C-alpha cells in the first residue's frame, strides 16, 4: 500500500476566507519534507486540515494516504491510519497524567470494532516497559509520567512530550507544526535530537516539518523543501532552498510570484 501523502489542488477556507488556494504536494514515505513560508501563508492551516480540525472547511481538493482520501475520514480515523500531528502550541489537560493520556491514546489505536476494549488494551506491564524505554531514549525524566499533561511545563518540555507521544504511537506519517516555535536553542536541539532518533529507528516514516525559520533545519535535515506562500506552493527544491531563504528572505520569491 502506498504510504506517500499526496495532496491534490487543496482549497481550504476559515470563516469563509480562503486560506489555501490550490495546494499540490507529495510527502514521500521514508523522507523528511520541510514546508517553509512567511507568517500567514497557510502552513498551520495545512497541518490542521490534514488532521481534520473542524474549524477548517475544505472547499475542494483531495489528500490521499494509504489508499484513502483522508479528507473524508474523522480525525481519530486519520490517526489510526498512521497520521500524527505535533502541535505548535500543545494544550494542558489538568487532571490527566502523561502516562494515562498515552495509554488511552494507544488503546484507542488498538481498539477493534465489535471487540471489548479490555481485550485489545495494551497490558499494563508492556505499557510501562515501553514508556520507560522511550522516556530514557528521549532523555525525559520518568517523573513526567506522573505529572498532568503539559500543566506547568516549559515550552521545551511540552515539545518533548509531543515527541514522546510520537514515539509511543509510532505513526507512519508525522506532521510537525512549527515545533521550533517558542524554543531557545538548547530546547530546539533536544527536540530535534528526539525527532532524529525516532526517524533513525523508523526510517520508513514520513515526516512533514512545517517551519518559518531555517534554524530548525540545521538540526533536522530535510530531503525536500517546499515554499508555501499566499496559500500556494510556489517553489520546491532540496535542502539548499532553505539556505537560500535564510540568506535572501522571502521577498525575492514574492517578486517572482508577482511577475509570473
N, C-alpha and C positions, 0 to 999 in steps of 0.2 A: 504494500500500500504506500502511495506517495506521501511522504511526510514533509514536503515543501509547503510553505504557506504562500498561497497565490491570491493576490488581491487584484481585482479587475474593475476599473472605472468606478471607484467607490466615491459616492456623493453622500455627505452627511451634514445635517443641519442641527443647530441648537437654538431652540426658541424661534424657529422659522428663519434664522440667519444661516446661510450656507457657509460651512467651515471647510469641509473637504470637497474639492471641486473636480473630482475625477482622478483619484489616486490609483496608479498601477505599480505594483511592487511584488517581487518574489523573494521570499526569505528561504533559502535552501537549508535542508536538514544538514546538520553537521558543520554549519558555518556560523560565524558571528557577523551580523549585519547591523551597521550603525545608521541611524537616521538623525541627521543634524538639520538645524534650521533656526531662524530667529524667533524670538518670542511672538506668540500669536499666529504662528504659521500652520498650526493644526496638529502638532506632534502628539500632545496628550489626547486630543480628540480621537486620533487614530488608535491609540492604545486602548482607551475606554470603549470605543466602538467594537474593537475586535473581541473584547471580553463581555460585551453585552450590557453596558451601563444603560439604564432606561432613560437617562437624560439626553441621549444622543439618538437622533432619528435618521435612519438610513433611507434616503430617498431613491437611490438606485445603486446598482453595482453588486458585486459578489466577493466573497472571501472563502476560498476553498482550502480545506485541510483534511487530510486522510479520507478523501473521497466524499466529503460533505461540505455544503455551503454553511459555514458556521454561523452566518448571519440569521439563519433560520432556527438556531438552537438557543435554549435557555443558557444563562451563564454557568450553571452547575454542569450542564451537559458539555459545554466547551471545556470546562476544567477536566472532566472525566476523559475527554478526548485527548488530553495532553497539554492543553494551553495553561500558562501561568502568567499572572501579572504581578510584578513588584511595583508597588505604588510610589509615586513621588512623595506623597505625604501620608505615611501609614497612620491609621487611627488607633487610639487607645480603646481598649474594651475592659473597663473596671469590672472586677469580679470573676473574670475568666483567666485562668493561668495560661502561660505559654504552652505548658505540657498538655493541658486539657483541650486547648484550641487545636493544637497539632493532631492530637489523637482523634478528635471529632472530624477534622478535615480528611485524615487518612481513611477513617471508617466510612465517610461519605463516598469516597472514591471506590472503596471495596464493596459497597452495597450492591446487591443484585435484586432485580425485580422478582417478587414472588418468594424471596427468602427472608427469614427472620434476621434482622440486623445483627443479632447476637452470634449468628452462625458465621457471618462474614467479617466480623470485627477483628482487628488485629489483636492477638494475645498480648496481655499487659507486659509480660516478661520480654517478648520480642520488641514491643514498642520502646520500653525503657532502654534496652540494649542499643537499639537503632538510634534513639535520641542521644544517648550518651556518646556514641561513636561520632555522630555528626557534629555535636557541640564541641567535642575535642578536636575534630578535624578543622573546624572553623574558628577555633580559639575563643569559644564562648563559655564563660563560667557556668557551671552546672546550676548555680543558684538562680539563674534567669528562668529556668524551667518552672520554678515555683512562684515567680512574680506575675502580676497581672499584665496581660498583653499590652505592651508599649506604654503603660502608665508610669510616668516619671522617667522614661527612657530618654537619653540624649538622641540627637539626630543620627549619629553614627550607630548607636545601639539599635535603634528602630530598623535601620537599613540592614544590619547584620542579622536581625531576627527574620527579616524578609528573605535573606539568603538561606537561613536555616529552614524556613518553610519550603523553599525551593528544593533544598537537599532532601527533605523528608518526603515530599510529594513526587519527586523525580519526574518532572514534566519533560515532554519531548520537544516543546517549543516554549521558550521563556521570553516574555516581553518585559523589558525593564524601562519604566517611565522615569527618566531623569533621576536615576539613582544617585547621581552626584549632587543633587540639589541640597544646599544647606550643610554640606560636609566640609570640614577642614581637610588639609592634605593628608594628615595621618589617618583619619577615618576613611578617606577616599581609598587610600592604599589597602587598608584592611578589607573593605568591602570588595574591591577589585580582586584581591587575592582569593576571597571566598568564591567569587564568580569563576575565576580561572581554575580553581581547584575542582569545582563541580564540572566544568567543561572538560577538563583533563580526564575525569573519571567517567564522563558520559559524552564521548566525542561525537556520538550520533545526534546529540541535542542541537536544535537550532536556537540561536539567541538573537533577539532583536533589541538592540541597545538604542534608546532614544535619549539624545543629549543636546544641550545648547552649546556646550564648550568642548574643545578638542582635548582638554586636560584628562578627562576620563579615559580617552582612547590611548593615552600614554601607558595605561596600565591594563586595559582590556583591549587587546589588539584585534581590530576588525579585519575580516576578509574583504568586505564590501562596504561602501559608504554611499548613501543616497541623501540628497538635499531636498527637504520639503519647504516650499515657500508659497505663501498665499494659497494653501490648500492643494498644491500640486507638487509632484516630484519634478524638479527642474534640472537636476544633474545627478549622474551616477558614476561611480568610479571605484578605485581601490583605496587603500589607506592613505595614499598620497593626497587625496582630495581633502581629507580632514586637515592635513598640514597646510594646504593652500588656503583653506578657510581661516585657519589660525593666523596666517600671515596677512591675508588681504581683507578679512571680514566678509560680510555678505553683500556689500554694496556692489561689487563687481558683477555678481550674479543677478542682482536686481536690474542692473543696466542691460545685461544680456537678455534677460527675460522681456524687459520693456521694448528693446529693439526688435526682438523676434515677433 
